[in-house]
């Protein structure tokens, strides 16, 4: 923000908006008043829409204007009956419905990199397939283009630091995930399969935003003890990835720890989660835990 020195008279339009999580709020008629100003801020700097009530509580919890949502772009908009409200920000839209909590609208949009998929939030439709995928260089696995590019940068950085990684599994179709899950059920039984594999329609791999990485000479069972796993845990956020299923989060995510399972959420959100010390998407975005299927 740049300071500008103005002289003369400045007309300031004061607007008051009632913003909350559905409670009726007064909206007085805008009033103009005249102030003498010599060091008034530029009009554009004062024009940001207000963020108040439940929306403000959520926004500040995710680091406000410094977080992945950024600055508000518009004031809150509600239905006439005030049963639904929304507000747009630079990085997404906050929504609220009567009887529900404030959440990021994109967390329910299957096509969004912010989508949250778990045992209680299936893809819509459950047979969803990304419209565009591309092969990650140096592998035979495919991801959404944005995630593939970010993963290639991550893998180059890991190799440069002496901890090379291999891509084990990227996008899986609904049919493939159904087959994978069925195989685990046959091998271990349904209870254990549900801790280590997602049912078709509930898998992050189906979004094209999730990837499993390993290193030569190690299996999934031993990867967590490698320098590669430690490097990924420290650096994945720099490239827009998070370790999605972390130790200690089983009652939130519903899955056993998977230090190899990376989920692309974009650099802004991944950085925010790192700064906030958040250990799950659900926890950071205020979404209910999903320890099991409904």
C-alpha positions in Angstrom: 0.0 0.0 0.0 1.4 3.4 -0.9 0.8 6.5 1.2 -0.5 9.5 -0.7 -0.8 13.0 0.6 -4.0 14.7 -0.4 -5.1 18.3 0.3 -8.5 19.8 0.2 -11.8 18.2 1.0 -12.5 14.5 0.7 -16.1 13.1 0.5 -16.3 9.8 2.2 -19.3 7.4 1.7 -19.8 5.4 4.8 -21.6 2.0 4.3 -22.7 -0.3 7.1 -23.5 -4.0 6.2 -24.9 -6.5 8.6 -22.8 -9.7 8.2 -23.3 -12.7 10.3 -24.3 -16.3 10.0 -27.9 -15.7 9.2 -29.1 -13.4 11.9 -31.0 -10.3 10.7 -28.8 -7.2 10.7 -29.6 -3.6 10.2 -28.4 -1.9 7.1 -28.7 1.9 7.6 -29.1 4.2 4.7 -25.6 5.2 3.4 -24.6 8.6 4.7 -22.1 11.0 3.2 -20.1 13.2 5.4 -17.3 15.6 4.6 -13.9 15.5 6.3 -10.9 17.6 5.9 -7.9 15.5 5.1 -4.2 16.0 4.5 -3.1 12.4 4.8 -6.2 10.5 3.8 -5.7 7.0 2.4 -6.6 6.6 -1.3 -10.2 5.7 -2.0 -9.3 2.2 -3.4 -7.6 1.3 -0.1 -10.8 2.0 1.8 -13.1 0.3 -0.6 -12.7 -3.3 0.5 -16.1 -4.8 1.5 -16.5 -5.6 5.2 -16.2 -9.1 6.6 -18.1 -9.6 9.8 -19.9 -12.1 11.9 -19.4 -15.8 11.2 -17.6 -15.1 8.0 -15.1 -12.9 9.7 -14.5 -15.5 12.4 -13.7 -18.1 9.7 -11.7 -15.7 7.6 -9.4 -14.7 10.5 -8.9 -18.3 11.5 -7.4 -19.0 8.1 -5.1 -16.0 8.3 -7.4 -13.3 6.9 -6.1 -11.3 4.0 -2.7 -13.0 4.3 -4.3 -16.5 4.0 -5.4 -18.4 0.9 -8.7 -16.6 0.7 -7.1 -13.2 0.5 -9.1 -10.0 0.4 -12.9 -9.8 0.0 -14.1 -8.9 -3.5 -17.8 -8.3 -2.7 -20.0 -7.8 0.4 -22.0 -10.7 1.7 -25.1 -11.6 -0.3 -28.1 -13.4 1.3 -31.4 -14.7 0.2 -34.4 -12.7 1.1 -35.3 -15.1 3.9 -31.6 -15.0 5.0 -31.4 -18.8 5.0 -28.3 -18.8 2.7 -25.4 -16.3 2.5 -22.2 -16.1 0.5 -19.2 -13.8 0.1 -16.5 -13.8 -2.6 -12.8 -13.5 -1.8 -9.7 -13.5 -4.0 -9.1 -17.2 -3.3 -12.6 -18.6 -3.0 -16.1 -18.1 -1.7 -17.4 -18.5 1.8 -21.0 -19.9 2.1 -23.4 -20.4 4.9 -26.8 -22.2 5.1 -29.2 -22.1 8.0 -28.4 -25.0 10.3 -24.8 -25.4 8.9 -21.4 -24.0 9.5 -19.6 -21.5 7.3 -17.4 -23.3 4.8 -15.4 -22.7 1.6 -17.8 -23.3 -1.3 -15.0 -24.8 -3.5 -14.4 -27.5 -0.9 -17.5 -29.2 -2.3 -16.8 -28.5 -6.0 -15.3 -31.6 -7.5 -13.5 -29.7 -10.2 -11.8 -27.3 -7.7 -8.2 -27.9 -6.3 -9.8 -27.1 -2.9 -12.2 -30.0 -3.0 -12.3 -32.0 0.2 -13.0 -35.7 -0.5 -13.4 -38.1 2.4 -15.6 -40.9 3.8 -18.5 -38.5 4.3 -18.0 -36.2 1.4 -18.1 -38.3 -1.8 -17.3 -36.9 -5.3 -20.3 -35.5 -7.2 -21.0 -37.5 -9.4 -19.3 -40.4 -7.7 -18.1 -41.6 -11.1 -16.4 -38.2 -11.7 -13.5 -38.1 -14.2 -11.3 -35.0 -14.6 -11.8 -33.5 -18.1 -8.1 -33.2 -18.7 -5.1 -35.2 -17.4 -1.5 -35.4 -18.5 1.4 -37.8 -17.8 3.9 -36.7 -15.2 7.4 -36.6 -16.9 9.5 -39.6 -16.0 6.5 -41.7 -15.1 3.5 -43.5 -16.6 1.1 -41.8 -14.2 -1.3 -39.0 -15.0 -2.6 -36.0 -12.9 -4.4 -32.8 -13.7 -2.0 -30.6 -15.6 -1.6 -28.1 -12.7 -0.8 -30.9 -10.2 1.5 -32.6 -12.7 3.6 -29.5 -13.3 3.8 -28.9 -9.5 4.9 -32.5 -8.9 7.6 -32.3 -11.5 9.0 -29.3 -9.8 8.9 -31.1 -6.4 10.6 -34.1 -7.8 13.4 -32.1 -9.4 14.0 -30.3 -6.1 14.0 -33.6 -4.2 16.6 -35.1 -6.6 18.7 -32.0 -6.4 18.7 -32.4 -2.6 19.9 -36.0 -2.9 16.5 -37.7 -2.1 15.1 -38.8 -5.5 11.4 -39.9 -5.6 9.4 -42.1 -7.9 5.7 -41.7 -8.8 3.9 -44.9 -7.8 0.2 -44.0 -8.4 -1.6 -40.9 -9.7 -5.1 -40.7 -11.1 -7.4 -43.7 -10.7 -10.7 -44.0 -12.5 -13.9 -44.9 -10.6 -13.6 -48.5 -12.1 -9.9 -48.8 -11.1 -10.6 -47.6 -7.5 -13.5 -50.0 -7.2 -11.1 -52.8 -8.2 -8.3 -51.6 -5.9 -10.7 -51.4 -2.9 -12.2 -54.9 -3.7 -8.7 -56.4 -3.7 -7.9 -55.0 -0.3 -11.2 -56.3 1.1 -10.4 -59.8 -0.3 -6.9 -59.6 1.3 -7.6 -58.1 4.7 -11.4 -57.9 5.2 -13.6 -54.8 5.0 -12.7 -53.2 8.3 -9.0 -53.1 7.6 -9.5 -52.2 3.9 -11.5 -49.1 5.0 -8.5 -47.9 6.9 -6.0 -48.3 4.0 -8.1 -47.7 0.9 -11.0 -45.5 -0.2 -14.2 -46.8 -1.7 -14.8 -45.8 -5.3 -16.4 -42.3 -5.4 -14.6 -41.3 -2.2 -11.0 -41.5 -3.4 -8.7 -38.5 -3.8 -6.9 -40.4 -6.5 -10.1 -40.1 -8.6 -9.8 -36.3 -8.6 -6.5 -36.3 -10.4 -5.0 -34.2 -7.5 -3.5 -37.0 -5.4 -0.3 -39.0 -6.0 1.7 -41.7 -4.1 5.5 -41.3 -4.1 8.1 -43.8 -3.2 11.8 -44.4 -3.5 13.7 -47.3 -4.9 14.2 -50.1 -2.5 11.4 -49.2 -0.2 7.8 -50.3 0.1 4.8 -48.3 1.4 5.5 -49.9 4.8 9.1 -48.6 5.0 8.9 -45.3 3.2 8.0 -43.4 6.3 11.5 -44.1 7.7 13.4 -42.7 4.7 15.1 -39.4 4.1 12.7 -38.9 1.3 9.7 -39.1 3.6 11.3 -36.5 5.9 12.1 -34.2 2.9 8.5 -34.5 1.7 7.1 -33.6 5.1 9.3 -30.5 5.3 9.0 -29.3 1.7 5.9 -30.5 -0.1 4.0 -27.3 0.8 6.5 -25.2 -1.3 5.0 -26.9 -4.4 1.4 -26.9 -3.4 1.2 -30.3 -1.9 0.3 -31.6 1.6 0.8 -35.0 3.2 -2.9 -35.8 3.4 -3.1 -38.6 5.9 -0.8 -37.9 8.8 -0.1 -39.8 11.9 -2.4 -38.9 14.8 -5.2 -37.9 12.4 -6.9 -41.3 12.0 -10.1 -40.1 13.8 -10.3 -37.1 11.5 -9.4 -38.6 8.1 -10.5 -42.2 8.7 -7.2 -43.6 7.3 -4.0 -45.0 8.7 -1.0 -42.7 8.2 0.3 -42.5 4.6 3.5 -40.4 4.4 3.7 -41.2 0.7 0.2 -39.9 -0.2 0.5 -36.3 -1.4 -2.5 -34.1 -2.3 -2.3 -31.0 -4.5 -4.2 -28.0 -3.0 -2.2 -25.1 -4.4 0.7 -23.2 -2.9 -1.4 -20.7 -1.0 -3.4 -23.2 1.0 -0.5 -25.6 1.5 1.6 -22.7 2.8 -1.2 -21.6 5.1 -1.6 -25.1 6.6 2.2 -25.2 7.2 2.2 -21.8 8.9 -0.9 -22.7 11.0 0.5 -26.1 11.9 -2.7 -27.7 10.6 -2.5 -31.5 10.2 -5.6 -32.2 8.0 -7.7 -30.4 5.4 -10.7 -31.0 7.6 -9.1 -29.3 10.6 -7.9 -26.3 8.7 -11.1 -25.7 6.8 -13.4 -26.4 9.8 -14.9 -29.4 8.2 -16.4 -32.2 10.3 -14.2 -35.3 10.9 -14.9 -38.3 8.7 -13.7 -41.4 10.6 -16.1 -43.7 8.8 -18.7 -43.9 6.1 -22.3 -43.0 6.9 
